[in-house]
Amino acid sequence: MERTINFLKYKNWIFIFTWVFIAVLLVLTMLRGGFVWGIDFVGGHKIIASFEDKNVNEGVIRTLLKDFNPTVQQVGDPSKNEYIITTKLETADKNKDGVASTSTCLIKDDLLKRTLFEKYPLVSFVNIENGVDQDSYRITAQFKDSSANEASIKDALNAYNVTVQRSANQSINEYIIMASFTQKDKTGSQVAAGYIGQCGLEHLKLALGQKYSGVHIESEETVGPAIGEYLRKSAWKLTLMAIILMSIYLAFRFEFKYSVGGMVSLIHDMIISIAFCGVMGIEFDIQILAALLTLYGYSINDTIVIFDRIRETNQLKSKITFADVINKAITQTLSRTILTGVTTLFALLVLFLVGGEALHNFAFVMLFGIIIGTYSSVYVASPVVLWWEKWRSR
């Protein structure tokens, strides 16, 4: 005789524990300061940079750019030493005059150095000091590029008021650059031209260039705050729409009671997975949204398999109760559920362990979600169908 496991024996206690667990996760998320939004939803910068220095690696770049709190991932051919670096938008703190502070925006001397980096990637700065006033600088720079000379350097910096002369050290290609960053307004008075609103991305590139000669910026892009806000709202709408459409499908595919069970199960999976991201401090970005929607499909697929077996068993016109029908259906599909879940977990475990930082959070959320999705198919969706059937039969 086939043995049937009584999965619904403690359904009330398990259901209460489930929603208490969700409440605890949400409270812990709020205590941590809420959800951590990635650059896709709050705005930020992404650059792809290659380094001639072979000692550069992901850890070194993260240490160098720790003030930017970056995500770093090596891509492409390892011999090219190429990395994707993403950071969030910096908040430009402004003084009482509305001018952005130096912690967020490049000032003129930074822009001058950046201009040199773009023209001569192998330039290195030996010394930088103030000139006769606060808006002038004396910069000593060495150029590995033999084509660099006084005329070419001055031509590269033609947007700035500079003078260039060869240093006393004749053995190396070293030059002294005198730069003045004051200009006259229309009335003839002296005004500082320090801040010009080049923020975030330029600071990031400059920090890399100052530390490593021979860094090449292959591409760069910025997601503005308005786009980030739009994407965040779209993500919530997309998730809600997916739940509604799947519920409608279940109502037509089976019966309404199965639609209710599937919908409650999906809401459970979405809430608990999102709360898990909040507790673990995982940045919510496009990748995490993709993971959630993938889990959404995986979970409902497992639930549908159980629902199909429940319907088939219930049509046999046997004398067993509907609760026994559900227990029997879950038992009969248990081996399939375990095999599917375990093989999926193996694949995700490989991504989690060797997929690199860019796939780490995606795989982590998927690993958690696969377990939760399997659990909800048995202990959330099925009990809801039973309760709905009892309520309708009264």
N, C-alpha and C positions, 0 to 999 in steps of 0.2 A: 504493500500500500504506500502511495506517495506521501511523504511527510511534508506538511505545510507549516511554515514558520509563522507565528502570530505576531506580525509586525505592529499591529494596531493595539496590542494589549495595553501599552502605556502611552497611547497617542495623546491623551490630555496633558500629562506631565511633560512629555517631550515637546508638545506644541507651546506650552507656557515657557519652558526653558529656552526654546528657540527665540521667541520674541523678547524675552528678558535679556538674552545674549545680544540681540540687535540693539536694544536700548542702551546696554552697557557700552557697546562699541561707539554709538553715537555720542554718548556723554563724554567718553574718553577723547573722542575727536574734538569736541567743543573745548574741552580742557586743554588740549594741545594748541588751541588757537584756530581751529577750523581746518578746512581742506587746503592742501598745498596745490595751487594751480600752476601748470607748466606754461612755457612761453606761448604755446598755441592759443591759450585762453586769456593770458594777461599781457601778452606782447613780449618781445625779446629779440635777441640777435642770434644768428647762426652763421659761422664762417667755416670754411674748409681751408686748412692751412697745411702746407708741406714744409718740412724742415731738412736742411742740409746736414745739420748736426745729428748724427746717428744715436747720440746718447739721450735724445729727447724721447720720452714715452708718455703714456697717459698720466701716470702718477706725477711726473715732473711738471707737466702742464697744469694739472689741477692744483699743485702746490703753488706754482707761480701765480695763478689766477684765482687764488682762494678768496680774494675780496669780491670776485664776481660770482662766486658759488656756481661754477660751470659744470656742465656735463660734457665729458670728453670720450670720444670713441674713435679708435683707429679704423680706417677704411681702406679698401683697395689693396694694391700690391704693397706688402710690408717694406719692400726695398725703397718705395717712394716716401716712406715715413710721413704719411698723410693722415690728418685727424679732422673729425667734425667737432667743433666746439660750440656749445649753445649756452646762452646766459639769458636771464630775465632782464627786462627793461629796468634801468636805474631810475629812481625817483629823483628828479632834479630839485634839490633843496634850494630855495631862492632866498636872497636877503631882502631887506625892506625895500630895495630899489627894483626888485624883480629880476635881479641878475642871478643866473645859475652859479652854484658854488663850484670850486675846483674839484670837489670830490665826484662830480657827475659829468662835467663838461670840459673839453679840452680848451686850454688857454693858448695864446698865440705861440709861445715857445714850443709847446707840445705839437702844434700843427706844423711848425717849421721842421721839427724832427721827423714827423710823419712824412712830410714831403720828401725829405732826404731818403728815408727808407724806401719810398716808392721808386725813386730814381736809382738809388744805390743800395740794394738789399744787404750788402756786406759791410755797410758803414757801422762803425762803433764809436760811441761817445766817450772820450777820455775824461773830459771835465766840462761842467756847466756851472757858471757862476753869474751873479748879477753884475750889470755894468754900472755906469755912473748913476743911474736912477732905477726905480722899480720896474720900469717898462723896457729895460734894455738888458741884453744877455751877452755873455762871452762864452762861446761854445767851441771846444776843441774836439775835432773829429778826425778819425783815421779811416782811410778808404782803401780797401783791398783791390778795388777796381782801378787798374792803372790808367784808365781813360779819364779819371777824375782830376780836374785841375781848377785853378782859380776861376777861369772863365765859365767852365761847364757847371761848377757849383753855383756860381752867381746866377747863371741862366736858369738853373733848376729852381732857384729861390727868387725868381723875378717878381713874385707876388709880395715879397717882403722887402723891407728897407734894410739891406745887409751890405757889409763889406767883407771881402774874403782875402786872406793872405796866407802864404805858406809859413808853417811854423819853423822854429830854429832847428828842429830835429830833421836833418836832410836825409837820414837813412830810411825813413818811412814816409808814406804818402799822407802826411798830416797837415791839417789846415785849421786856422783860427777864424771863426765866423763871428763877426760883430753884428748883432741885430737890435734894431730899435723899434719898439712897438707902440709908439705914440704917433698920433696923426692930428691934423688940424681940422676942426669942423668948419662949417661955412662962415662962422663969425671970426675964425682965426684963433680961437682959444685952444689950448692943449687938452686933449681928451684921451683917456686910456682906451686902447682897443684890445683889451685882454680877452674878453669872453665873446665867442661867436656862435655858441649853440651846437658845437659838434660833440654829441654826447654818446655814452655807452659803447657803441661799436668801435668808434675811433680810439677810445681809451683801451679797449680790448686789444686791438691790433698794435697799438703803440707799446703796450706792456709786453707783448710777444716780441716785437721788433727790438726793443731795448735790451732784452735778455739774450736773444738768439740772433746772431747775424745769419743771413741766408734763409730767413723765413719767407715763404711766398704765400700770399693770400690767393687761393685758387678761385674762391667764390664767396659771396657774402649776401645775406638777406636779413631783413628786419620785419617783424610782425608788430604793427602798431597797436596801441591800446584799444582803438575803436574796432579793429579787426578781431582782436582777442575777445572783446566783449561780445561781438557778433557770433563768433565761433562757440563761446561758452553757452549762450542762449540756444544756439542751434543744436548743441549736443544734448541739452535737456529735452528739447522738443523731439529730437530724433529718437531718444530712448523711450519717451512717452508714446510716441507714434508707433514704435515697434511693438510695444506691449499691447496697445489697443488693436493693431492689425492682427497680431497673433491670436488674441482673444477672439476676434471675429472669426478667424479661420477655424479655431477649435470648436466654436459654436456650430458652424456649418459642417465641419468634418465629423464631429461626434454628436454630443448632446450638450445642452447649456450647462449642465452640472459639471461636465468635464472642462468646459471653458472657464468656469469659475475656479475650479481646482488648478488649472494651468496658469490662470492669471495671478492667483495668490502666490503660487510657487515662483513665478517669474519676478513679481514684485519683491518677494522675499530674497531671491538671488541678487537682484540689482541693489537693494538696500544694503544687504550684508556685505556685498563685495565693495560697494562704494565706501561704507563705513570702515571696512578693513583697510582700504587705501588711506583713509584719514588717520586711523590709529597708527599705522606703520609709517606715516609721513611720506607716502608715495605721491609724487607729483602727478596730478590729473592732467593728462595731455591727450593728443589724438591717439597715441598708441594704447593708452589705458582705455579710452573709449572703444577702440577696436577690440581690446581684450574682453570688455564687458559685453559687447554685442556678440562676440564669438561664444562666450559663455551662455548668453541668452539662447542662441541657437542650439548649443550642445545640450543644455538643460531641458529645453522643451522637447528635443528629439528623444531623450531618455524617458521623459514623462509620457510622450505619445506611445512609446512601445508598451509601457505598463498599462496605459488606458486601453490600447487595442486588445491586450490580453484580458483585461477586466471585462470588456464588452463581449469578447468571444466566450469567455467562461460563463458570463451571466445569461447568455442566450441558450445555454444547454438545458435550461428549465429544471435544474436540480433543486433539491430541497434545502440546500445550504443557504445561509443568510448572506446578505450583500457584503457584510464585513468579512465573512469567510471567503467570498469570491475575490475580494481585494487581496487578502492575505495569500490566497492560492496564486493569483496572477503575479504578485510581486515575487513569490517564491520561484515560480516557473521562469521568470525573466532574470532572476538574480545572477545566474552564471554569465549571461550576456552582459548585464550591467557591470559586473566586476571586471570581466575581460576587456570591455571597451574602455572603462575608466583607467585600468592599470596600463594598458598600452598607450593611451593618451598621456598619462602621467610620465611614462618613460621618455616620450618624445619631448615633453615640456621640461623634464629634468635636465636633458642634454642642453636645451636652450638656456636654461637657468645657470648651468655650471660653466659652459664654454661659449655662450652667445655674446659675451661682452656686455659692457655697461648699457649700451643702447637697447638691448633686448632683455636686460635683467628684470626691470619692473614689469614688463609685459608678461614674461614667463612666470614671475612670482605671483602676480594676480591670477593668471590662468591656473597655476597649480592649486591655489586656494579655491578658485571658483569651480574647478572640476569636482573637488571633494564636496563642496557645498551644493552644487547642482545635482549630484547623485543623491545626496542626503535629502534634498528637498523633494525629489521625485517620489521618494518612499515615505518620508515623514511629514511632508507639508501638503503636496498635491493630493495624495490618496486620502488622507483623513478629511480634507476639505470636501472631496467628492462624497464621502460617506456621510458627513454632517449635512450636506446639502440634500442628499437623498432622504435622510431621516426627516429633515424639516419639510420637504415637499410631500412626504407620505402622511403627515399628520392630518 
